[in-house]
């Protein structure tokens, strides 16, 4: 019975991975045809990395090789470094020199991580089977959690800045049309930051706890071979939260919230601006109307 549940878990995870990969591939094609430049080049690169992670996850679920999982985690690190760079740029308290310095550091770290992946593949071999007792997984998950904690710090700063600005603007009774659009954009930005930060921090915590639990066991074998239903359910949850939740967050923020605008003509956006209404916002117009 346990073997049947184990097979079912693999089918379930492969199916969810294929669905997410297919959805992100379609979304990426539409993003690349973005006629209104809703997303910049960094956003598109982050989305591509997230989609490629699902391809590596699919390969890993089929063949449990170290090259697939190490690549999956290295790409996750690259993705979070780029997202951290985006958060630092959004922080109004940061000087321009700090932003430029962070760009250089991000490029250097990305290059180091790619060489690190090549080193893992060289030492382990292309067809080395995955084992969960290796220290490399603890190192990668620990560095990922550290990156996400820094993300959390800047994310909270941005949310606080948005909250203060909205409060000050509300006190000044600035309710003209352009101000309404700006307030909607700030609310939309706040949702984006929350999704980024929460998905990343939850994913890295789950990954680190699982890696520590596997590394701390005595004589662990292939930790993908589960013997009880509880272990199978834990494994499903770990895969979903560690490797699929961040990609879902990126899909939601970059594509789902912007899909109405990605391939629309400019005159449609201009018409919305003239009408003082932004369809991307989840906030009702009445919340910003002047009570006077």
VENRA-V360060 format. One record per residue. RES is the residue in one letter. PHI is phi in whole degrees, -180 to 180 (NA if undefined). OMEGA is omega in degrees with one decimal (none if undefined). Layout:
res=[RES & RES]
phi=[PHI & PHI]
omega=[OMEGA & OMEGA]
This chain:
res=[X & X & X & X & X & X & X & X & X & X & X & X & X & X & X & X & X & X & X & X & X & X & X & X & X & X & X & X & X & X & X & X & X & X & X & X & X & X & X & X & X & X & X & X & X & X & X & X & X & X & X & X & X & X & X & X & X & X & X & X & X & X & X & X & X & X & X & X & X & X & X & X & X & X & X & X & X & X & X & X & X & X & X & X & X & X & X & X & X & X & X & X & X & X & X & X & X & X & X & X & X & X & X & X & X & X & X & X & X & X & X & X & X & X & X & X & X & X & X & X & X & X & X & X & X & X & X & X & X & X & X & X & X & X & X & X & X & X & X & X & X & X & X & X & X & X & X & X & X & X & X & X & X & X & X & X & X & X & X & X & X & X & X & X & X & X & X & X & X & X & X & X & X & X & X & X & X & X & X & X & X & X & X & X & X & X & X & X & X & X & X & X & X & X & X & X & X & X & X & X & X & X & X & X & X & X & X & X & X & X & X & X & X & X & X & X & X & X & X & X & X & X & X & X & X & X & X & X & X & X & X & X & X & X & X & X & X & X & X & X & X & X & X & X & X & X & X & X & X & X & X & X & X & X & X & X & X & X & X & X & X & X & X & X & X & X & X & X & X & X & X & X & X & X & X & X & X & X & X & X & X & X & X & X & X & X & X & X & X & X & X & X]
phi=[NA & -63 & -65 & -67 & -66 & -65 & -64 & -63 & -64 & -65 & -63 & -63 & -68 & -64 & -64 & -64 & -66 & -66 & -63 & -66 & -63 & -64 & -66 & -71 & -67 & -62 & -64 & -66 & -62 & -71 & -64 & -67 & -98 & -61 & -79 & -107 & 55 & -67 & -111 & -90 & -64 & -66 & -61 & -66 & -66 & -61 & -65 & -63 & -63 & -63 & -66 & -67 & -61 & -67 & -66 & -67 & -65 & -61 & -64 & -68 & -69 & -80 & -128 & -80 & -103 & -63 & -60 & -74 & -69 & -65 & -64 & -61 & -77 & -64 & -64 & -63 & -64 & -60 & -61 & -72 & -65 & -66 & -66 & -63 & -61 & -65 & -66 & -65 & -66 & -76 & -74 & -70 & -79 & -85 & -76 & -62 & -65 & -67 & -65 & -64 & -64 & -66 & -61 & -66 & -63 & -62 & -64 & -65 & -64 & -62 & -65 & -63 & -65 & -65 & -65 & -64 & -64 & -60 & -65 & -63 & -64 & -67 & -75 & -87 & 96 & -69 & -116 & -72 & -70 & -70 & -129 & -87 & -93 & -82 & -69 & -62 & -70 & -64 & -64 & -66 & -68 & -67 & -65 & -65 & -64 & -62 & -61 & -71 & -66 & -64 & -58 & -61 & -62 & -69 & -62 & -65 & -63 & -66 & -63 & -65 & -62 & -64 & -62 & -66 & -65 & -63 & -68 & -65 & -66 & -66 & -67 & -88 & 56 & -92 & -124 & -76 & -62 & -64 & -67 & -60 & -64 & -64 & -66 & -63 & -65 & -66 & -64 & -64 & -65 & -64 & -63 & -60 & -62 & -61 & -64 & -56 & -67 & -66 & -62 & -69 & -69 & -64 & -61 & -69 & -66 & -62 & -63 & -66 & -63 & -68 & -62 & -66 & -64 & -72 & -70 & -79 & -72 & -85 & 50 & -71 & -100 & -67 & -79 & -84 & -88 & -94 & -111 & -127 & -65 & -60 & -65 & -65 & -64 & -64 & -63 & -61 & -63 & -64 & -63 & -67 & -74 & -81 & -118 & -110 & -60 & -61 & -68 & -64 & -62 & -66 & -62 & -67 & -73 & -81 & -109 & -59 & -78 & -119 & -66 & -70 & -110 & -63 & -120 & -82 & -76 & -59 & -66 & -70 & -67 & -63 & -64 & -65 & -67 & -62 & -81 & 56 & -146 & -120 & -70 & -73 & -77 & -97 & -96 & -74 & -62 & -64 & -70 & -114 & -75 & -71 & -67 & -73]
omega=[179.5 & 179.2 & 177.6 & 177.5 & 178.2 & 177.1 & 178.7 & 179.4 & 178.1 & 178.2 & -179.8 & -178.2 & 177.8 & 179.9 & 179.3 & 178.6 & 179.1 & 179.6 & -179.8 & 178.0 & 179.7 & -179.5 & -178.6 & 177.1 & 177.2 & -179.6 & -178.9 & 177.0 & 178.2 & 178.8 & -179.8 & 176.8 & -178.1 & -175.1 & -176.8 & 178.1 & 177.0 & -179.4 & 176.6 & -175.7 & 178.7 & 178.3 & -179.8 & 178.3 & 177.4 & 179.6 & 178.4 & 178.8 & 178.8 & 178.2 & 179.9 & 175.5 & 179.1 & 174.9 & 177.3 & 177.6 & 176.9 & 178.6 & -179.7 & 179.2 & 177.5 & 179.3 & -175.6 & 179.2 & 179.4 & -177.7 & -178.5 & -178.0 & 178.4 & 176.1 & 178.5 & -177.8 & 176.9 & 177.6 & 176.6 & 176.9 & 178.2 & -179.6 & -177.1 & 175.2 & 178.0 & 178.0 & 176.0 & 177.2 & 177.7 & 179.6 & 179.1 & 178.0 & -179.3 & -178.8 & -175.9 & -177.7 & -176.7 & 176.7 & -179.9 & 179.7 & 178.1 & 178.7 & 178.5 & 177.5 & 179.6 & 176.6 & 179.4 & 178.7 & 179.9 & 178.9 & 179.3 & 179.2 & 178.4 & 178.6 & 178.8 & -179.3 & 178.4 & 175.3 & 178.5 & 177.4 & 177.8 & 178.2 & 178.7 & -179.9 & -179.6 & -177.4 & -175.7 & -175.3 & -176.5 & -176.9 & 177.3 & 179.9 & -178.6 & 172.8 & -171.7 & -177.0 & -178.1 & -178.7 & -177.3 & -178.9 & 176.2 & 179.7 & -177.7 & -179.9 & 176.4 & 177.0 & 178.8 & 179.0 & 178.1 & 177.0 & -179.0 & 175.0 & 175.7 & 175.1 & -179.4 & 179.9 & -179.2 & 177.4 & 177.8 & 178.0 & -179.2 & 179.7 & 178.2 & 178.1 & 179.0 & -179.8 & -179.3 & -179.5 & 179.6 & 179.5 & 179.3 & 179.8 & 178.9 & 178.9 & -179.4 & 178.6 & 177.3 & -173.3 & 175.3 & -173.0 & -179.2 & 177.7 & 177.0 & 179.8 & 180.0 & 178.5 & 177.0 & 179.9 & 177.5 & 177.3 & 177.4 & 178.4 & 179.2 & 176.3 & 179.7 & -178.5 & 179.1 & -179.2 & 179.0 & -172.2 & -176.6 & 179.6 & -177.4 & -175.3 & 177.5 & -179.4 & -177.2 & 177.7 & 178.6 & -179.6 & -179.1 & 179.2 & 179.1 & 178.9 & 179.9 & 179.5 & 179.1 & -179.0 & -176.2 & 179.9 & 177.5 & 177.5 & 178.9 & 175.1 & 177.3 & -172.4 & 172.2 & 180.0 & -175.9 & -175.4 & -179.6 & 179.5 & 178.7 & 178.5 & 178.2 & 179.4 & 177.6 & 179.8 & 178.0 & -179.1 & -179.5 & 179.9 & -177.8 & -176.5 & -175.6 & -170.1 & -178.3 & -179.3 & 178.2 & 178.5 & 175.7 & 177.5 & 178.7 & 177.7 & -178.4 & -174.3 & -173.2 & -175.4 & -172.1 & -177.7 & -177.5 & -171.9 & 177.8 & -173.0 & -171.6 & -174.3 & 174.2 & 177.5 & -176.5 & -176.9 & 177.8 & 177.1 & 179.2 & 178.0 & 177.8 & 178.6 & 178.4 & 179.7 & 179.3 & 179.9 & -179.2 & -175.8 & -179.8 & -174.9 & 174.9 & -177.6 & 179.8 & -178.6 & -176.3 & -179.4 & -177.5 & 179.1 & -178.6 & -179.6 & 178.4 & none]
